[in-house]
Amino acid sequence: MREVRKSAIFREFKVVGGFAPERIKVVEYNIYCEPLGSKFVTLYKYIVSDGRDKYILPLRTNNLKQGDYIKVIYLNGNYQVVRLES
């Protein structure tokens, strides 16, 4: 299991499956702090799975919880994580 960015997970899933999956499941998450200049930024490490592989996806948001389904989309030049309704 390795850590990837939103853009990498989008490309990775696209390459592995031929398309970005409709639903990626949040398996679990951990909170950690990372230095950013003279400040510390809180990041959330989400472990996500497409059913085949698991990836660690670090994000700055905590609005996801275990069992949620997400999709990574490319919008206006940025990769964004969208939480899907169950």
N, C-alpha and C positions, 0 to 999 in steps of 0.2 A: 504494500500500500504506500503510495507516495503523495506528497503534497502538490497540488496544482492550483493555478489561478483560474478565475472565471473564464478568461479567454482560452486558456489551455484546455479546460474541461470541455468547453464547447467544441473545440477542434478535435480533441481526443475522442469524444463520444461520436463525433461526426465521422472520423476516420475509422474507428473500430466498427461501428454499426452501419456505416453508409449514410447515416442521418443523425441529427441530434434527437435523442429519445424524447418522447412526449412527457414522460414522468421519471424523475430521479428521486429516489427516496432518501430522506435524512435518517440515518441509522442512529447517530448519537452526536453530541457536541461537547466541546470543552472550552473553557474561557482561559485566556492567557494575555499577558501584557507584552508589548514589544516596544523597544525604544525608537522614538522618531525625533531626531534632533535632541533638544533638551527636555522633551516631554515623553510620556509613555502613552501609547495608544492601546485601548482594549480591543482585542480581536477575538473572534469566536471561530474555533476550528470545528467545522462540521464534517462528519464522516458521511459521505453520500454513496449511494450504490445505484447502478442501472440494472441490477439483477445478475450481472456477470462479474463485475469488478467493483472494488471499493476505492474511493479517492478521498483525500483530505482536502477540503475546500475552505481556506481561511477567508472570512468576511468581517466587515465592521458592523454588522447588524445582528441583533439578537431576537429578531421577530420570527425565527423559525424554531420549531421544537421537534423532538423525536417523533417519527411517524409521518411528518409532513411530506408532501410531494412538491418538488420544484421543477422548474424548467429554466435553462440558461438561454437567453435570447440576445441577439445582436440588434441594438436599437440606437439610432442617432450616433453611430460611431463608438458606442460603448457596449460592453457585455454586461447584462443585468440578470439578476436572479429573480424569478417571479415565483411566488408561492401559489400553488394550484389549490383550488377548492376541492375538498374530498368528495 
